[in-house]
Amino acid sequence: MLSIILCSHAGLAEGLKSCAEMICGDLEKLVSITFCEKDSPEELVKRIRKEYDSFAEEGDEVVALVDLFGATPFNCCAQALSDTDTMIVTGMSLPLLLEILMGRENPGNYKEYISECVKNAEGSQKAVDLSEI
C-alpha cells in the first residue's frame, strides 16, 4: 500500500485528512503534519522523518503532499526525505488526495501512479459564473 504524508502550514493538512475521511471513512497509512508559527524547521524535519520511517519499516512506498513549492513544509520534507526514493507533490488539494487514495492499494510503479494522479487532478478547479447557469 502507498502511505501518504500530508504536510502544510497551519491546519490545511489536518483539514484535508478530515475531509478525505468524511468521504472515504477511516483511512490508515495517512498522516497529517502541521507546521505552526511556534515550530522550528528542525522539529518539522524530525516529525516528517519519524512518520516516513514508521511507514518504510512496514515496506510501504511513501508520497508526501505539501501545500507550496519552496515553502517550509516542502523544504523540510525535502531535507527529511533526501536519502529516500520518495516523491513530494506540491499544491495539495482534496481532488488530488482523493485521486491518490482511490488506487493506492496496488499502485504498481508508484512514481508513474503519482504522476498519473497529478495529471488526473489537474483541471479540478473551475470558476463558475452563477449568472451564466
Backbone as CSV, one residue per row, in Angstrom:
resi,resn,N_x,N_y,N_z,CA_x,CA_y,CA_z,C_x,C_y,C_z
1,MET,0.844,-1.180,0.000,0.000,0.000,0.000,0.887,1.241,0.000
2,LEU,0.429,2.254,-0.659,1.113,3.534,-0.699,0.702,4.353,0.524
3,SER,1.670,4.758,1.327,1.405,5.588,2.502,1.551,7.055,2.117
4,ILE,0.821,7.915,2.821,0.759,9.326,2.460,1.048,10.199,3.675
5,ILE,1.959,11.144,3.483,2.238,12.175,4.473,1.708,13.489,3.919
6,LEU,0.802,14.123,4.645,0.316,15.455,4.296,1.042,16.447,5.195
7,CYS,1.646,17.479,4.617,2.400,18.439,5.409,2.109,19.847,4.904
8,SER,1.696,20.727,5.818,1.304,22.073,5.401,1.486,23.080,6.520
9,HIS,1.309,24.332,6.142,1.188,25.410,7.115,-0.173,25.283,7.799
10,ALA,-0.223,25.733,9.049,-1.460,25.814,9.820,-2.255,24.505,9.725
11,GLY,-3.562,24.562,9.488,-4.397,23.368,9.573,-4.784,22.728,8.263
12,LEU,-4.143,23.115,7.153,-4.556,22.574,5.857,-4.411,21.057,5.784
13,ALA,-3.287,20.522,6.216,-3.070,19.070,6.136,-4.112,18.307,6.953
14,GLU,-4.356,18.761,8.166,-5.350,18.096,9.014,-6.743,18.237,8.417
15,GLY,-7.045,19.400,7.845,-8.344,19.609,7.214,-8.554,18.686,6.021
16,LEU,-7.523,18.517,5.196,-7.643,17.605,4.052,-7.841,16.167,4.518
17,LYS,-7.098,15.780,5.540,-7.256,14.425,6.072,-8.678,14.229,6.586
18,SER,-9.176,15.202,7.330,-10.524,15.123,7.870,-11.572,15.047,6.756
19,CYS,-11.418,15.854,5.720,-12.347,15.817,4.580,-12.314,14.463,3.886
20,ALA,-11.113,13.949,3.660,-10.975,12.647,2.985,-11.631,11.549,3.806
21,GLU,-11.477,11.603,5.123,-12.092,10.587,5.979,-13.604,10.727,6.011
22,MET,-14.115,11.945,5.885,-15.564,12.136,5.827,-16.127,11.468,4.571
23,ILE,-15.380,11.529,3.478,-15.814,10.953,2.211,-15.546,9.454,2.144
24,CYS,-14.370,9.030,2.604,-13.927,7.642,2.421,-14.019,6.773,3.661
25,GLY,-14.282,7.356,4.814,-14.241,6.598,6.057,-12.829,6.649,6.629
26,ASP,-12.598,5.896,7.701,-11.280,5.896,8.342,-10.216,5.476,7.343
27,LEU,-9.123,6.191,7.351,-8.034,5.916,6.412,-6.761,5.607,7.177
28,GLU,-6.220,4.438,6.924,-4.953,4.095,7.546,-3.814,4.540,6.636
29,LYS,-2.656,4.634,7.218,-1.432,4.996,6.489,-1.553,6.356,5.800
30,LEU,-2.234,7.263,6.480,-2.374,8.649,6.048,-2.182,9.506,7.287
31,VAL,-1.147,10.339,7.287,-0.887,11.202,8.431,-0.822,12.652,7.986
32,SER,-1.188,13.532,8.902,-1.073,14.962,8.642,-0.066,15.552,9.614
33,ILE,0.757,16.422,9.085,1.767,17.110,9.885,1.594,18.599,9.633
34,THR,1.408,19.339,10.702,1.157,20.774,10.598,2.381,21.557,11.045
35,PHE,2.735,22.566,10.253,3.801,23.497,10.615,3.153,24.757,11.156
36,CYS,3.377,25.022,12.438,2.805,26.199,13.104,3.897,27.222,13.366
37,GLU,3.493,28.433,13.682,4.442,29.516,13.942,5.437,29.171,15.044
38,LYS,5.003,28.447,16.053,5.868,28.121,17.186,6.873,27.010,16.871
39,ASP,6.678,26.305,15.775,7.545,25.177,15.423,8.821,25.657,14.751
40,SER,9.879,24.931,14.998,11.121,25.202,14.274,11.188,24.253,13.078
41,PRO,11.872,24.655,12.024,12.038,23.738,10.886,12.703,22.424,11.294
42,GLU,13.612,22.478,12.244,14.292,21.263,12.696,13.304,20.278,13.316
43,GLU,12.355,20.813,14.092,11.317,19.948,14.686,10.457,19.320,13.598
44,LEU,10.128,20.116,12.585,9.302,19.617,11.487,10.019,18.511,10.733
45,VAL,11.302,18.691,10.461,12.097,17.657,9.778,12.046,16.354,10.575
46,LYS,12.208,16.438,11.888,12.187,15.236,12.738,10.833,14.535,12.688
47,ARG,9.746,15.318,12.732,8.396,14.729,12.691,8.142,14.042,11.353
48,ILE,8.557,14.674,10.278,8.381,14.083,8.946,9.157,12.778,8.852
49,ARG,10.402,12.797,9.282,11.233,11.596,9.176,10.691,10.462,10.039
50,LYS,10.174,10.804,11.220,9.599,9.777,12.097,8.432,9.081,11.410
51,GLU,7.543,9.850,10.793,6.398,9.255,10.088,6.867,8.422,8.897
52,TYR,7.812,8.956,8.133,8.336,8.207,6.993,8.913,6.873,7.462
53,ASP,9.748,6.912,8.490,10.392,5.683,8.976,9.372,4.649,9.423
54,SER,8.287,5.079,10.065,7.271,4.112,10.507,6.608,3.439,9.305
55,PHE,6.383,4.177,8.221,5.814,3.579,7.013,6.837,2.685,6.311
56,ALA,8.064,3.161,6.194,9.102,2.408,5.491,9.400,1.087,6.194
57,GLU,9.330,1.076,7.528,9.548,-0.166,8.283,8.554,-1.244,7.890
58,GLU,7.368,-0.832,7.453,6.343,-1.788,7.029,6.478,-2.148,5.549
59,GLY,7.491,-1.597,4.890,7.728,-1.901,3.485,6.909,-1.070,2.517
60,ASP,6.303,-0.002,3.000,5.454,0.833,2.147,6.258,1.845,1.345
61,GLU,5.775,2.134,0.140,6.231,3.309,-0.590,5.528,4.485,0.060
62,VAL,6.138,5.661,0.008,5.574,6.838,0.668,5.589,8.011,-0.301
63,VAL,4.513,8.774,-0.293,4.449,10.029,-1.032,4.099,11.126,-0.026
64,ALA,4.724,12.293,-0.205,4.427,13.445,0.640,3.702,14.486,-0.198
65,LEU,2.594,14.980,0.314,1.861,16.076,-0.318,2.056,17.309,0.549
66,VAL,2.469,18.402,-0.081,2.701,19.651,0.641,1.911,20.772,-0.009
67,ASP,1.779,21.876,0.723,0.959,22.971,0.210,1.664,23.795,-0.871
68,LEU,2.876,24.247,-0.627,3.544,25.161,-1.550,4.970,24.734,-1.873
69,PHE,5.330,24.790,-3.129,6.705,24.526,-3.539,7.608,25.613,-2.965
70,GLY,8.717,25.221,-2.376,9.699,26.167,-1.877,9.422,26.732,-0.498
71,ALA,8.259,26.436,0.077,7.933,26.922,1.414,8.458,25.936,2.468
72,THR,8.349,26.296,3.726,8.926,25.493,4.801,8.473,24.031,4.806
73,PRO,7.179,23.716,4.673,6.816,22.297,4.646,7.507,21.524,3.506
74,PHE,7.590,22.135,2.330,8.285,21.480,1.219,9.766,21.318,1.543
75,ASN,10.394,22.387,1.981,11.828,22.344,2.266,12.159,21.324,3.344
76,CYS,11.321,21.248,4.362,11.553,20.282,5.441,11.330,18.849,4.970
77,CYS,10.314,18.635,4.128,10.117,17.298,3.547,11.325,16.908,2.700
78,ALA,11.782,17.844,1.881,12.939,17.559,1.021,14.159,17.215,1.858
79,GLN,14.359,17.935,2.945,15.500,17.664,3.816,15.332,16.321,4.531
80,ALA,14.155,16.087,5.101,13.918,14.862,5.871,13.988,13.611,5.007
81,LEU,13.619,13.733,3.736,13.487,12.560,2.866,14.542,12.509,1.768
82,SER,15.572,13.320,1.884,16.564,13.437,0.809,17.295,12.136,0.511
83,ASP,17.387,11.238,1.465,18.090,9.973,1.239,17.128,8.830,0.906
84,THR,15.896,9.170,0.548,14.894,8.153,0.222,14.514,8.256,-1.252
85,ASP,13.648,7.374,-1.676,13.151,7.376,-3.055,11.723,7.921,-3.104
86,THR,11.398,8.776,-2.144,10.047,9.313,-2.002,9.812,10.475,-2.960
87,MET,8.574,10.614,-3.398,8.180,11.774,-4.193,7.480,12.777,-3.289
88,ILE,7.657,14.066,-3.612,6.932,15.142,-2.954,6.071,15.806,-4.021
89,VAL,4.792,15.953,-3.728,3.872,16.602,-4.659,3.426,17.914,-4.013
90,THR,3.581,19.012,-4.734,3.181,20.315,-4.217,1.770,20.663,-4.682
91,GLY,1.172,21.650,-4.024,-0.176,22.063,-4.403,-1.234,21.089,-3.928
92,MET,-1.080,20.571,-2.722,-2.026,19.589,-2.199,-3.454,20.116,-2.292
93,SER,-4.363,19.206,-2.608,-5.782,19.551,-2.717,-6.603,18.310,-2.433
94,LEU,-7.867,18.517,-2.136,-8.748,17.377,-1.890,-8.910,16.512,-3.142
95,PRO,-9.115,17.090,-4.334,-9.216,16.234,-5.513,-7.956,15.383,-5.741
96,LEU,-6.785,15.961,-5.515,-5.548,15.205,-5.683,-5.454,14.091,-4.646
97,LEU,-5.734,14.403,-3.391,-5.668,13.386,-2.343,-6.635,12.245,-2.626
98,LEU,-7.862,12.556,-3.006,-8.834,11.501,-3.320,-8.381,10.660,-4.501
99,GLU,-7.808,11.287,-5.493,-7.292,10.557,-6.659,-6.231,9.553,-6.223
100,ILE,-5.325,9.983,-5.376,-4.261,9.087,-4.890,-4.850,7.966,-4.036
101,LEU,-5.809,8.296,-3.188,-6.393,7.289,-2.299,-7.119,6.180,-3.054
102,MET,-7.717,6.508,-4.198,-8.561,5.539,-4.912,-7.810,4.299,-5.391
103,GLY,-6.548,4.417,-5.713,-5.826,3.247,-6.224,-4.561,2.918,-5.490
104,ARG,-4.425,3.390,-4.272,-3.153,3.216,-3.582,-2.918,1.820,-3.030
105,GLU,-3.948,0.970,-3.048,-3.771,-0.404,-2.575,-2.752,-1.157,-3.434
106,ASN,-2.860,-0.997,-4.740,-1.948,-1.659,-5.685,-1.530,-0.660,-6.757
107,PRO,-0.647,0.281,-6.392,-0.325,1.343,-7.347,0.626,0.937,-8.465
108,GLY,1.163,-0.274,-8.421,2.155,-0.654,-9.424,3.400,0.192,-9.225
109,ASN,3.933,0.727,-10.320,5.055,1.654,-10.213,4.517,2.934,-9.581
110,TYR,4.844,3.158,-8.324,4.181,4.240,-7.606,4.525,5.613,-8.159
111,LYS,5.704,5.792,-8.725,6.048,7.096,-9.305,5.187,7.384,-10.540
112,GLU,4.962,6.377,-11.355,4.067,6.553,-12.503,2.640,6.777,-12.022
113,TYR,2.254,6.058,-10.975,0.909,6.214,-10.412,0.692,7.633,-9.905
114,ILE,1.644,8.156,-9.153,1.520,9.514,-8.624,1.473,10.524,-9.758
115,SER,2.314,10.362,-10.759,2.301,11.279,-11.903,0.947,11.255,-12.607
116,GLU,0.361,10.079,-12.739,-0.961,9.958,-13.357,-2.036,10.612,-12.486
117,CYS,-1.933,10.449,-11.181,-2.897,11.085,-10.269,-2.820,12.599,-10.365
118,VAL,-1.622,13.135,-10.431,-1.456,14.587,-10.563,-2.094,15.056,-11.866
119,LYS,-1.845,14.311,-12.924,-2.430,14.654,-14.222,-3.959,14.609,-14.162
120,ASN,-4.507,13.576,-13.537,-5.961,13.427,-13.448,-6.610,14.516,-12.589
121,ALA,-5.890,14.995,-11.576,-6.445,16.022,-10.692,-6.360,17.421,-11.302
122,GLU,-5.529,17.576,-12.335,-5.446,18.877,-12.998,-6.815,19.224,-13.582
123,GLY,-7.141,20.468,-13.529,-8.421,20.890,-14.081,-9.586,20.695,-13.139
124,SER,-9.303,20.303,-11.895,-10.409,20.122,-10.951,-10.923,21.449,-10.436
125,GLN,-10.176,22.508,-10.676,-10.632,23.829,-10.256,-11.444,24.448,-11.385
126,LYS,-12.562,25.010,-11.048,-13.450,25.631,-12.012,-13.885,26.989,-11.468
127,ALA,-13.915,27.957,-12.327,-14.506,29.253,-11.985,-15.914,29.244,-12.539
128,VAL,-16.897,29.205,-11.674,-18.295,29.086,-12.092,-18.975,30.436,-11.925
129,ASP,-19.366,31.010,-13.031,-20.097,32.262,-13.011,-21.580,31.911,-12.900
130,LEU,-22.152,32.113,-11.726,-23.533,31.698,-11.484,-24.526,32.444,-12.363
131,SER,-24.152,33.573,-12.863,-25.070,34.305,-13.741,-25.193,33.637,-15.105
132,GLU,-24.319,32.695,-15.411,-24.356,32.003,-16.693,-25.019,30.624,-16.604
133,ILE,-25.478,30.274,-15.433,-26.114,28.952,-15.269,-27.607,29.080,-15.477
